[in-house]
């Protein structure tokens, strides 16, 4: 423990010469803070201290003199408050941004995943630090943000626009944190105002999901390397994500149960390790992504054949391994093989399809075959009902089948009308205002009702829908415009809850 060596009397404060436990001498300067400051800063210590190395006694005196001057002027503040206020001029963007990424947490206070940290670190390294990295945080102005934004390369056809938006969102979050996160008990922030003062529109060009038919999924699987063939069937039938497919182990399959089950419990992903990307098994995308999926019988037979050929008997043996490494298949390897399969099948309708579209294909087919919103959320491992709405889009094959149903119903309308006139002469209430004299088909009635409900406010729309049976309700919901459909489904779910 340090002990005083000598003291010198001063009009204000004192400087003590002390030695630390290593025998090194230093100066401990201190003074009593002004009494009136305790009302504003109730946690002030009895004395304010600052240490100076041996030989810097004059600097200690100067520090005390400056504190006395500020007290006399009524402008004194605790040193930590001044440091917080001045930190923006000393902290560089690259250092603050790196700390932000390392310490970032989600809304539920869980740390962001390592894969997300790696992605953000790449954004800093490749796009932000070259322009903003060496600037002190409080010197970054809106003009600097605009300069960075304009430095991002975006082609006339929109390539690069999506990544620019992602990096922009990270930059906005970093600067917003610096402008709002308090550094002291008074709420002092690193910078006064977020310099990101403009909005970026969402990219006009988005990937349009390509939905394959069952037959096309099979053709794509047959065009894959034999050890990866099953992966296409799992994704295109069950709606698994690529990482979920590549993270499957023998213990995740219960093929002798009735029905057979597949358990999604982990996901393969790539992280940075010593400057290199390494494939590892990690957590699923979200907690709700852990799920159990019942397997259709034809897929069970495919899985058995694959496991007999490529998977050893250990419970933790991976379903898919590299031919040479026998380790986790990297995502890029799967995507490359799938791209070659697209070229090999040479089906114009599949042009531009990527591996992730298989997930949308599988879930879209579930929707076409009558899966409820709740079932789709469970099968896909979703928590956001708006995401599920994307699977309401139809494949061309489903459109053809729908047209056939409409044509068949139209062909039988006259006979139905004659029967109805004889059997049910008394008109009933018609919420869609369609004349009972024409006795339209159930499809036409559903369409008319959907059109009428789309123009109503949410509450009366929900009231009408709750009065229908499950089959009618599902039919009308499927015909609502997508924007109306999502709000309506959410309202129905809340009502049930």
C-alpha positions in Angstrom: 0.0 0.0 0.0 1.3 3.5 -0.9 2.4 5.7 2.0 3.1 9.5 2.2 6.7 10.6 1.9 6.4 14.3 2.2 3.8 17.0 2.0 3.9 20.7 1.1 1.3 23.2 2.3 -0.8 24.9 -0.4 -3.6 27.5 -0.4 -5.8 25.1 -2.3 -5.6 21.3 -2.3 -2.5 19.3 -1.6 0.1 17.2 -3.3 1.4 14.2 -1.5 4.5 12.3 -2.6 3.8 8.6 -2.3 5.4 5.3 -3.3 3.6 2.3 -4.6 4.1 -1.3 -3.7 6.8 -1.6 -6.4 8.8 1.2 -4.7 8.0 3.7 -7.5 7.4 7.3 -6.5 4.4 9.4 -7.7 2.5 12.5 -6.8 -1.1 12.3 -5.5 -2.8 15.6 -6.1 -6.2 16.2 -4.5 -8.7 18.8 -3.4 -12.2 19.1 -1.8 -14.9 19.6 -4.4 -17.2 22.7 -3.9 -20.0 22.1 -1.5 -22.6 23.6 -3.8 -21.8 20.9 -6.4 -23.0 18.1 -4.2 -26.6 19.0 -4.8 -26.1 18.3 -8.6 -23.6 15.5 -8.1 -24.7 13.7 -5.0 -22.2 10.9 -5.4 -19.1 13.1 -5.3 -16.2 11.7 -3.2 -14.8 13.5 -0.3 -11.8 14.5 -2.3 -11.0 14.6 -6.0 -7.7 12.8 -6.8 -5.3 12.7 -9.7 -1.9 11.0 -9.9 1.2 12.3 -11.6 4.5 10.5 -12.3 7.6 11.5 -10.3 9.1 14.7 -11.7 5.8 16.2 -12.7 5.0 18.1 -9.5 4.5 21.3 -11.5 1.8 19.6 -13.6 0.1 18.6 -10.4 0.2 22.2 -9.2 -1.2 23.4 -12.6 -4.1 20.9 -12.3 -5.0 22.2 -8.9 -4.8 25.8 -10.1 -7.2 25.0 -13.0 -9.6 23.3 -10.6 -9.5 26.4 -8.3 -10.1 28.8 -11.2 -13.2 26.8 -12.3 -14.6 26.7 -8.8 -14.2 30.5 -8.4 -16.0 31.0 -11.8 -18.8 28.7 -10.8 -18.0 26.5 -13.8 -16.5 23.5 -12.1 -17.6 20.0 -13.0 -16.4 16.6 -11.9 -13.4 15.4 -14.0 -15.3 12.3 -15.3 -18.1 14.6 -16.7 -15.5 16.7 -18.5 -13.8 13.6 -19.9 -17.1 12.2 -21.1 -17.9 15.5 -22.8 -14.5 15.7 -24.5 -14.3 12.0 -25.4 -15.9 12.5 -28.8 -12.8 14.5 -29.9 -10.4 11.7 -28.9 -12.2 8.5 -29.7 -11.8 7.5 -33.4 -14.6 6.0 -35.4 -12.8 2.8 -36.0 -12.3 2.2 -32.3 -15.8 3.1 -31.3 -17.3 1.0 -34.1 -15.2 -2.0 -33.2 -16.3 -1.8 -29.6 -20.0 -1.4 -30.7 -19.8 -4.6 -32.8 -18.1 -6.5 -30.0 -20.6 -5.5 -27.3 -23.7 -5.3 -29.4 -26.8 -7.1 -28.0 -30.2 -7.9 -29.4 -33.5 -6.5 -28.2 -33.8 -9.4 -25.7 -30.3 -8.5 -24.3 -28.7 -11.6 -25.9 -25.3 -11.0 -27.6 -25.4 -11.0 -31.4 -24.1 -14.2 -33.0 -20.5 -14.6 -34.0 -21.5 -14.9 -37.6 -23.2 -11.5 -37.3 -20.1 -10.0 -35.7 -18.0 -11.3 -38.5 -20.4 -9.7 -41.1 -20.3 -6.4 -39.3 -16.5 -6.5 -39.0 -16.3 -7.0 -42.7 -18.6 -4.0 -43.3 -16.2 -1.9 -41.1 -13.1 -3.2 -42.8 -14.2 -3.0 -46.4 -16.6 -0.1 -46.5 -16.6 2.2 -43.5 -13.1 2.5 -42.0 -11.5 3.5 -45.3 -13.5 6.7 -45.3 -14.5 7.3 -41.7 -12.1 5.2 -39.6 -9.5 7.9 -38.7 -12.0 10.6 -37.9 -12.8 11.5 -34.2 -16.4 10.7 -33.5 -17.5 14.3 -32.8 -15.9 15.5 -36.1 -18.1 13.3 -38.3 -20.6 15.6 -40.0 -23.6 14.9 -42.3 -21.2 15.8 -45.2 -18.9 13.0 -44.2 -21.8 10.5 -44.2 -22.8 11.6 -47.6 -19.2 11.3 -48.8 -19.1 7.7 -47.6 -22.5 6.9 -49.1 -21.4 8.3 -52.5 -18.2 6.3 -52.3 -20.1 3.0 -52.3 -20.0 1.5 -55.8 -23.5 0.8 -57.2 -24.0 0.0 -60.9 -26.7 1.4 -63.1 -28.6 -1.9 -62.9 -28.7 -1.8 -59.1 -25.9 -4.2 -58.2 -24.3 -3.1 -54.9 -27.4 -1.2 -53.8 -28.4 -3.9 -51.3 -25.0 -4.1 -49.6 -24.9 -0.3 -49.4 -28.2 -0.3 -47.5 -27.0 -3.0 -45.1 -23.8 -1.1 -44.3 -25.8 2.2 -44.0 -28.0 0.6 -41.4 -25.0 -0.5 -39.4 -23.5 3.0 -39.6 -26.8 4.6 -38.6 -27.0 2.3 -35.6 -23.4 3.1 -34.5 -23.9 6.8 -34.7 -27.3 6.6 -33.0 -25.8 4.8 -30.1 -23.0 7.4 -29.8 -25.7 10.1 -29.7 -27.9 8.5 -27.1 -25.9 6.2 -24.8 -25.1 8.1 -21.6 -21.5 8.2 -20.5 -22.2 9.5 -17.0 -25.0 10.0 -14.5 -26.0 13.2 -16.1 -26.7 11.6 -19.5 -23.7 13.1 -21.3 -23.2 11.4 -24.7 -20.2 10.9 -26.9 -21.7 13.1 -29.6 -24.6 15.5 -29.5 -26.5 14.6 -32.7 -26.5 11.6 -35.0 -24.9 12.9 -38.2 -26.8 10.3 -40.3 -29.6 12.7 -41.3 -31.0 11.1 -44.5 -32.9 7.9 -45.2 -32.1 5.3 -47.8 -34.9 3.8 -49.9 -35.1 0.1 -50.0 -33.4 -1.4 -53.2 -35.8 -1.4 -56.1 -34.3 -4.6 -57.4 -35.0 -7.6 -55.1 -34.5 -11.2 -55.7 -37.8 -12.7 -56.9 -38.3 -16.1 -55.3 -38.4 -18.9 -57.8 -40.9 -21.6 -56.8 -40.2 -25.0 -58.3 -42.8 -27.8 -58.8 -42.4 -31.1 -57.1 -41.1 -32.6 -60.3 -38.6 -29.8 -60.7 -37.3 -30.3 -57.2 -36.7 -33.9 -58.0 -34.9 -33.1 -61.2 -32.6 -30.6 -59.4 -31.9 -33.2 -56.8 -31.0 -35.8 -59.5 -28.6 -33.3 -61.1 -26.7 -32.8 -57.8 -23.6 -34.7 -56.7 -24.9 -37.9 -55.1 -23.7 -37.1 -51.6 -25.6 -33.7 -51.7 -28.7 -34.9 -53.5 -30.8 -35.4 -50.4 -30.1 -31.9 -49.3 -32.1 -30.5 -52.2 -35.0 -32.8 -51.3 -35.0 -31.8 -47.7 -34.9 -28.1 -48.4 -37.4 -28.2 -51.3 -39.9 -30.5 -49.5 -39.6 -29.5 -45.8 -38.5 -25.9 -46.2 -35.3 -26.2 -44.3 -32.6 -23.5 -44.4 -29.3 -24.3 -46.0 -27.5 -24.2 -42.6 -30.1 -26.5 -41.1 -29.7 -29.0 -43.8 -25.9 -29.1 -43.5 -26.1 -29.3 -39.7 -28.2 -32.4 -39.6 -26.8 -35.5 -37.7 -28.0 -39.1 -37.6 -29.6 -38.6 -34.1 -31.9 -35.9 -35.6 -33.9 -38.5 -37.6 -36.4 -40.9 -36.1 -37.3 -43.0 -39.1 -39.0 -45.9 -37.3 -41.6 -43.7 -35.7 -45.1 -43.2 -37.1 -45.0 -40.7 -38.6 -41.2 -40.4 -39.0 -39.7 -37.3 -37.5 -36.8 -34.9 -38.4 -35.5 -32.7 -35.5 -33.9 -29.3 -36.4 -31.6 -28.6 -33.5 -28.6 -26.8 -34.9 -27.2 -25.0 -38.0 -24.0 -25.2 -39.9 -22.3 -21.8 -40.4 -19.0 -20.1 -41.1 -17.1 -18.0 -38.6 -13.7 -16.1 -38.8 -10.9 -17.8 -37.0 -7.3 -16.5 -37.3 -8.3 -14.6 -40.4 -9.8 -17.7 -42.1 -13.4 -18.8 -42.5 -14.2 -22.0 -40.7 -17.3 -24.2 -40.9 -18.8 -25.0 -37.5 -22.0 -26.2 -35.9 -23.9 -23.6 -34.0 -27.3 -22.5 -32.8 -30.3 -22.2 -35.1 -31.2 -18.8 -36.5 -33.7 -18.2 -33.7 -34.9 -20.2 -30.7 -38.2 -20.9 -32.6 -36.1 -22.4 -35.5 -35.6 -25.5 -33.3 -38.6 -27.7 -34.4 -39.8 -31.2 -35.2 -41.1 -31.9 -38.7 -43.1 -35.0 -39.7 -41.6 -36.7 -42.8 -43.6 -37.9 -45.8 -43.1 -41.6 -46.6 -41.4 -41.1 -50.0 -38.8 -38.8 -48.3 -38.2 -41.4 -45.6 -37.1 -43.9 -48.2 -34.7 -41.4 -49.7 -33.2 -40.6 -46.3 -32.7 -44.3 -45.6 -30.8 -44.8 -48.8 -28.6 -41.8 -48.2 -27.8 -42.8 -44.6 -26.9 -46.3 -45.6 -24.5 -45.0 -48.2 -22.9 -41.9 -46.7 -23.5 -41.7 -42.9 -21.7 -43.8 -40.3 -23.4 -45.3 -37.3 -22.4 -42.6 -34.7 -25.4 -40.6 -33.4 -23.5 -37.4 -34.1 -22.4 -38.4 -37.6 -23.2 -35.6 -40.1 -25.7 -36.4 -42.9 -23.6 -34.4 -45.3 -19.8 -34.3 -45.3 -17.2 -33.1 -47.7 -15.9 -35.8 -50.1 -12.2 -35.1 -49.2 -12.4 -33.4 -45.8 -15.2 -35.6 -44.3 -16.1 -32.5 -42.4 -18.9 -30.0 -42.5 -19.9 -29.1 -46.0 -19.4 -25.4 -46.6 -22.4 -23.3 -47.6 -20.6 -22.1 -50.7 -19.9 -25.6 -51.8 -23.6 -26.5 -51.6 -24.5 -23.3 -53.5 -22.0 -23.9 -56.2 -23.3 -27.5 -56.7 -26.8 -26.2 -56.8 -25.9 -23.6 -59.4 -24.5 -26.3 -61.7 -27.6 -28.4 -61.2 -29.8 -25.4 -62.4 -27.6 -25.2 -65.5 -27.8 -29.0 -66.0 -31.6 -29.3 -65.9 -31.9 -26.3 -68.3 -35.5 -25.4 -67.3 -36.2 -21.8 -68.3 -38.7 -21.3 -65.4 -35.9 -22.1 -62.9 -33.4 -19.5 -64.2 -32.1 -17.3 -61.4 -33.1 -19.8 -58.7 -30.8 -20.1 -55.7 -30.6 -22.6 -52.9 -32.6 -20.5 -50.5 -35.5 -20.6 -52.9 -35.8 -24.3 -52.1 -37.0 -23.3 -48.6 -39.6 -21.0 -50.1 -40.6 -23.8 -52.5 -41.2 -26.3 -49.7 -43.2 -23.8 -47.5 -45.2 -22.5 -50.5 -46.2 -26.1 -51.3 -47.3 -26.6 -47.7 -49.5 -23.5 -48.1 -50.9 -24.6 -51.4 -51.8 -28.0 -49.8 -53.8 -26.4 -47.0 -51.4 -25.7 -44.2 -52.7 -23.1 -41.8 -50.8 -20.0 -40.8 -49.9 -21.6 -37.5 -48.6 -24.7 -39.2 -46.5 -22.7 -41.6 -45.0 -20.7 -38.8 -44.1 -24.0 -37.0 -42.8 -25.8 -40.1 -40.7 -22.8 -41.1 -39.5 -21.9 -37.6 -40.9 -18.4 -38.0 -42.0 -16.0 -35.3 -43.2 -13.2 -37.5 -46.5 -13.8 -39.2 -45.7 -11.3 -42.0 -42.9 -13.5 -43.1 -45.4 -16.4 -43.6 -47.4 -14.3 -46.0 -44.7 -14.6 -48.6 -45.6 -18.3 -48.9 -49.0 -17.5 -50.1 -47.6 -16.9 -53.6 -48.4 -19.8 -56.0 -46.3 -21.8 -58.3 -47.3 -21.9 -62.0 -48.4 -25.5 -61.5 -50.7 -24.4 -58.7 -52.1 -21.6 -60.9 -52.9 -24.2 -63.5 -54.7 -26.4 -61.0 -56.6 -23.4 -59.7 -57.7 -22.5 -63.2 -58.9 -26.1 -63.7 -61.0 -25.9 -60.6 -62.5 -22.5 -61.7 -63.3 -23.9 -65.1 -64.9 -27.0 -63.6 -67.0 -24.9 -61.3 -68.1 -22.6 -64.1 -69.1 -25.5 -66.2 -71.6 -26.7 -63.6 -73.1 -23.4 -62.7 -76.3 -23.7 -64.7 -77.2 -27.1 -63.4 -76.5 -25.9 -59.8 -78.8 -22.9 -60.4 -81.7 -25.0 -61.6 -81.4 -27.3 -58.6 -81.2 -24.4 -56.2 -84.3 -22.9 -57.6 -86.2 -26.1 -56.9 -84.7 -27.1 -53.6 -84.2 -23.8 -51.9 -86.7 -21.2 -53.2 -86.3 -19.0 -50.0 -83.4 -16.5 -50.4 -80.9 -16.3 -47.5 -78.7 -13.4 -46.3 -75.9 -12.8 -48.7 -73.0 -10.7 -47.2 -71.3 -10.2 -50.5 -74.4 -8.6 -52.1 -74.4 -11.3 -54.9 -77.8 -12.0 -56.3 -79.2 -15.3 -55.2 -81.1 -15.6 -58.5 -77.8 -16.4 -60.2 -76.7 -18.8 -57.4 -73.0 -18.4 -58.1 -70.5 -21.1 -57.3 -68.7 -21.3 -53.9 -65.5 -20.0 -55.5 -67.4 -17.0 -56.9 -69.1 -16.3 -53.6 -65.7 -16.4 -51.8 -64.2 -14.1 -54.3 -67.1 -11.6 -54.0 -66.9 -11.8 -50.2 -63.2 -11.2 -50.2 -63.6 -8.2 -52.5 -66.2 -6.8 -50.2 -64.2 -7.4 -47.0 -61.0 -5.9 -48.5 -62.8 -2.5 -48.4 -63.9 -2.8 -44.8 -62.1 -1.6 -41.7 -60.3 -4.4 -39.7 -62.9 -4.9 -36.9 -66.0 -5.4 -39.1 -63.9 -7.6 -41.4 -62.9 -9.8 -38.5 -66.5 -10.0 -37.3 -67.7 -11.3 -40.7 -64.8 -13.8 -40.9 -65.4 -15.2 -37.4 -69.0 -16.0 -38.5 -67.7 -18.3 -41.2 -66.8 -22.0 -40.8 -63.1 -22.9 -41.0 -63.2 -24.0 -44.6 -65.0 -20.8 -45.8 -62.8 -18.6 -43.7 -59.6 -20.2 -45.1 -61.0 -19.8 -48.7 -61.8 -16.1 -48.2 -58.5 -15.3 -46.5 -56.5 -16.8 -49.4 -58.3 -14.5 -51.8 -57.7 -11.2 -49.8 -55.0 -8.9 -51.1 -51.7 -9.7 -49.4 -51.5 -6.4 -47.4 -55.0 -6.9 -46.1 -54.5 -10.6 -45.6 -51.5 -10.2 -43.2 -53.4 -7.7 -40.9 -56.5 -9.8 -41.0 -54.6 -13.0 -40.0 -52.9 -11.2 -37.2 -56.2 -9.9 -35.9 -57.7 -13.4 -36.0 -54.8 -14.9 -34.1 -54.9 -12.1 -31.5 -58.6 -12.8 -31.0 -58.0 -16.5 -30.5 -55.2 -15.8 -28.0 
